[in-house]
Amino acid sequence: MADLKINLAGIESPNPFWLASAPPTNTGYQVQRAFEAGWGGAVWKTLGDPIINTSSRFAAVNFNGQRVAGFNNIELITDRPLEVNLKEIYETKKRFPNHAIIASLMVEPKREKWHEIVKRVEAIGVDGLELNFGCPHGMAERGMGAASGQQPDLVEMQTYWVKEVAQTPVIVKLTPNITDITVTARHAVKGGGDAISLINTINSLAGVDIHTWNTIPHVGGKGAHGGYCGPAVKPIALSMLAECARDSEVNVPISGIGGISTWQDVVEFLLMGATGIQVCTAAMHHGFRIVEEMIDGLNNYLDEKGLKSVTELTGKSVEKYSNWGDLDLNYRVVARINTDTCINCNKCHIACEDTSHQCIDMLTNEDGKNYLQVREDDCVGCNLCSIVCPVDGAIDMVELPSDQPPMTWNERQSAIAALNAQSTEVEVG
């Protein structure tokens, strides 16, 4: 069996599965239950000056029969006294000395405030700190969370303040509510951050009740924007992870967060540059024991791949992620329909005819049976037909040999520029 142990910027953990700073890590009781279930680490629910939370505070987006495809919350940081949290962190670490306990912190952007809370938290034996610059609601209106995380200079300065006194590794948690996450990631590194974690939740409104006209959720008839997470945000998280992982100016370990629900999701995040991962929504949906399936699945996957350590996965797909301008414009795939498997639902034909390139014909064979066939000369390989097809294996996307050498858009533009320059020289001459 492969070794699942990780070391993220000096924080050791028996496996890459951490609970994110959120409702599941609100108390010592919860974190200890999580460790008993198999979680390797936990980022304690964000500590700071206690607040008052609202009732109600959660909402879910269900899609096509799937419960909690997306999850929305307007909950804030801890509503319990700092002394109580510190006592429970100390007790939990004493009981589980080999598990990673990271304290998530959020205070006003004042140097003395950061120094004070860092010293108090480290005094009880945490393994690391996570600076919460990501929360998009409630705390942002008070100048913290995403309000700081959207200002690169503030990210750098506050990270620097923490590093002035911190004795344990510092992870900087980034907000996705920004145009280019690599900008804040670079500033986190400039400030001395030992690692980054991403993504925090995305600004959102879960919905509106069309009967009462109230927002979902609502507090006495009024609502507010909240943070969006769950499976629906995974593609956004993967993209932002990849951007940071391939950025030479970032170049620190990454804790991946965002829509992770299965061991397959974990593998994707590791391949795209994460050293470890954090989970919240899936645990809230299914309970702590979901980690058992994740661990078993990851172990089996590593064994099948012949890998001895989970760390061998980290970043292996980063080089495959590039800019659009670097893609081969001469690469070609086409769709082919397997008539033995096709159930003639015609969804591919409708999708192609109405919204793509009208290259799937409805034909009739000698026995009078209808079948579908792709005109490959007209197929652009967009994948739409295979995406809407309800039957696995009914449509294959087939790679065609090319009689043209690879050519990217960047190469094409460079060639055009060279020809234009040459033409100009001839005219001048």
N, C-alpha and C positions, 0 to 999 in steps of 0.2 A: 504494500500500500504506500502511495506517495506521501511525502512530508507536506503537511498543510501549514506549517508554521511560517509566519511572516515577520519581518522587521521593517516597520514603516518609520523612517527617520529616527531610528533609535528606540521606537516603541515596539516591544516584542509582544506577540500574540500567538496563542496555540493554533489559530486558524484565521483566515481573512474575513470572517463573518462578524461584523460589529453592528450593534444597534445604533441608529442615529439619535442625535439629541432631539427628543420629542416626547410625547406622552408615555411611550413604553419605558422610558428611562427616568421617570419622575421620582421614584423612590428606591430606597435600598431593597425593599421587598421585591420589587419588580426586577431590578437588575440581578439580584441573586437567583430569582427564578429563571431568568434568561440564561445565566451561566450554567445552571443545573441542566438546562435543556440542550446546551451545546454551543451557545454563542461564545466567540473568542474574546470579544471586547464590547464595551459600551461607552458611548459618549453621553455623559450625564446631561439631563435636561438643563438648558441654559440657566446659569446662575447670574445673579445681579441683584439689584434692588427689587424685592418682591412686588408683584403687581396684583391687580384684581382681574380675574378672567371673567368672561361673559357666559351667559347661558341663554341660548344654545351657542355652539361654536364649531360643529363639524357639518360637512355635507359631502355627498358622493355623487359622481356622475356615472350612471349605469348606461351601457351601450349594447344593444342587440342581444339582450339576455344576460350579459355579463355584469355582475354586481361589482361596484367599486372599480370601474375601469380608470376612473380618476377620483382624487380625494381632495377636498378643500377644507381649510381650517382658518379660523380667526383667533386661535389660541395664542397666547403670548408666552413669555419665559416663565420661570418658576413662580408660583404663588405661595411658596413656603419659605420661611426664614432661612437665611444663609447658614446659621448655626446648625439647624436641623439637617440640612443637606450635607454639610461637612461631616457631621457625626455619622450619618449613614454611609457616606463615601468611605470614611475611615473603617467602619465595621465591615463593609463589603470587601474592601481591599485586603483586610486582615484575613477574611474567610476564604478569599479567592486570590491568593498572592500571584498566581501565574497568569491571571487574566488581565487584559488591558482595560484600565479605567481612565478615560479622558474627561477632563472638566471643560464643558462649553461655557464660555464667559461672554457677557455683554454688559458694558457700563458706558457712561457718558464719555465722549472723546476728550478726556482730561487725563493728563499724565499721572497725577497722584491717585486717581480712581483706579487706573489699571495697575499701578504698582501695589496698591493696597490689596486688591482682590487676588492678584497673582500670588502674593506672599501668603495670604491666608489659605488659599486652596492648595498650594504646594506643600504647606506645612503638614497636611494630613496624608500625604503620600500618593498623589495621583501620578499616573505614568506620563501624562502629557496634557497640553492645553489646546483647546480649539476656540479660536476667536470668531464669534458669530457676527459676521458682516453681511448676513444674507437675509434675515427675516424681513419680508416685504410689508408687513402690516403691524399696526399698533405701535411697536417699538420704533419703527421708522418715523412715525409722526412725532416722536420724542427726540429725534436726532441720532438714533442708534440703528442697529441692524443694517438694512439695505440703504438707509440714508447715508451711512458711512461707506458701505460697500460700493456705492455708485460713484464715489469720489476717490480716484486712485491715490491722490496725495494723502488723503485721510487714512486709507488702508495702509500705506507705507509708514506713515507717522505713528499710528497706533500699534502696528506690529513692532516697530522699533522701540516704542515705550515698553512694551511687554518684554521684549528681548533684553532690555536693560537689566531686568531683575529675574527673569525666568531661569530656573535650573533644569527644567524638563523641556522636551521638544515642543515646538509651537506649530500648530496646524492652523492655517488661515482658511476659513470657510467663505466661499465666494457666492455672490448673488448672480442669478442668471438674468436678472432684470436690467440688462445693460447691453449696449450695442456689440462690444467686443470684449469677451471675458478674459482674453489674453492680456489686455492692458492692465486690469486689476491684478491678475496673477503675477505679472512681472513686478508690479509695485509691491506685492506681498513678499516676493523674493528679495527685492531691494531693501525692504525693511528688516530682513533677517529671518523671514519665515522658513522653518525647516521642511514644511510640507504644505500642500493645499488640499482642501476638500471641496467637492462640487458635484451636483449643484444643490443650492438651497431651493426653496419653493418659488413658484412662478406666480406673479400677480394674477388674480383671477376672481371671477364671480361665478359660483357654481350653477346658478340658475334663478329663474323667477317662477313662482307658483302662479299659474295662469288663472287659478280660481280665486285666490285671495289677493293677488298682485304683490304679495310680499316677496322680498328676496329670499334666497335659500343659501345659508341659513339666515334667520332674522332674529333680532333681539328686541322684543316688544314692538314689532312692526317696522323696525329699521335695520338696514344691513350695511355691510362695508366690504371692501375688497379683502381678499384673504390670500393664503398661499396654496398653490396647486401642486399636487404630487401624485404618486401612484403610477401604474403601468403606462398611462397616456403620456407621461413626460419623458419616458426612457429615450426616445430618439433625440430629443433636445439635449438631454444629459450626455448621451454618447458623443454627440457632435462637439459639445463644449469640452468634454474630456479629451477628445482627439486633438482639438485645436491647442490645448495647453500641453498635451503630451509631446507634440511635435515641435513645440516652440523652444528653440535653443536658449532663450533668455529666461525661461521658466525652470526647466531642468531640476525639479525637486520631486520627491515622491508624491503621489496623488491618492487620496482616499475617494473612491468613486461612489456617488449617490445619485438616485433618481430612477424610480420605477422598477427596481430590482425585485423580482418575485420568484424566480426559479434559478436553479443551478446554471442553466444555459445563459441566463442574463448575467450571472456572475462571470462566466467565462468570457462573454463579450466585453465586459468592462475591464477585465484583466488584460485581455488581448489588446484593447485600445489604450492601455497605458496605466491602469490603476494597479497599485500595489496591494490594496485591500479595498473592501467595499463596506457601505453602511446601508442598513435597511430600516424602514419605518412602516410604510403603509401595509406591506405584506404581513408584517407581524401583527398589526392592528386588525387586519382582516381575518387572519387564520390562526393567530396565537404564536407563542414563542417556539412551539415544537416544529414549525415549518422549517427551522434550520436543520432538522434531522434529514429531511429530503434533500436539502441543498448540499449538505456534507456528503451524503451517500452518492448523489449524482456527480459531484465534483471529483470524489475519489475514483469512481468508476471511469469517468472521462479521462483523468490523468493516467490511469492504468492502461486504458485502451490506446492512448497516445504514446505510451512508453516513457512517460515523464516521471522523474523521481521527486520533483518538488513543484509546488504550486507557483513558486517564484519564476519558474521557467516559462510561464505563460505571459508574464507582464511585458506589455509593449510589443508583442510579436506582430501585431497588425498595424502598428503606427505607420510604418513605411509604405503601407498600401493606401494610406489616406493622404490625398494631395489636393491641389487646387484644380478647378475645372479646366483651366488652361493647359494643364499637363496631361489631360486624358487623350488617348489615341483616337483620333477622328476616323481612322480607317478600320478600326475594330468593328466587326459586325456579327450580330446574332439575329436569328429569325425564329418565329414561332412555328412549331409543328404539332398538329393535332393527332393524337392516337385514337383512331376511330374504334378500336376494340374497347377502349376505356371510356370514351366520350358517351355521355348520357343524353346528348342532344337537347340540353336545356336552352341552348342558343344565347346564353349570357355573353359569351365571348363575341359572337357575331353582333349583338346589339351594342355592346361597349365599343367595338371597333368601328361599326358603321356610324354610330351617333357621335362618338367623342374622340376617335383616333384617325386611322388612315384608310378605312374602307377596303381592307385587303383580305377579309375572310368571306369566302363564297359559300352559299348554301346550294349543294348539288344533289343529284339523284343518281344512284348507281343502277346497274342493269336489272337488279331485283326490285327496283322501285323504292328502295329505302333511301331516306335523306341522310346526308352526311355533310360535314363542314370541312373545308380545305383552305389553307392559307396560300395566297399568291405571294410566294417568297420574294419575287422581284420587287414587290411593292411594300413588303413588310419592313418597318424601320427598327424592329426589335425593341419596342417601348416597354414590353412586359405586361401591358394592361390586360390582355386576354388571359394570361396565366394567373394574374392576380385575382380576377373576378371568377375564374373557374372554380366550382365547388368540389371538384374531384381531383385528388392528388394523382399526378402522373398522366392526366388526360392531355395536358399541353406541356411540351418541353420547349425550352429556349435553347436553340442549337447554335453553337459557334461555327461560323463559316470561315474557310480559308480565305485569306486576302491576297490579291495579286499586287497590292500596294504596300510599300514599307510603312511602318508606324509614322504617324504625323500628328503632332499636337497643335492646338490653336496658337500657342506661343511660338512654336517653330514656324508655323505658317506665316504669322505676322512678321517674324524676323526675316523670313525669306522675301516677303513682299517689300519690306523696308530696304533690304539689300538691293533688290531689283530696281526700286525707285531711285536709290542713291546712284546705282550704276547708270541708269537712264539719264539722270541729271548731269552726271559727269560727261556723258557722250554729247548731250546738248550743249553744254558749256564749251566742250572741246571743239 
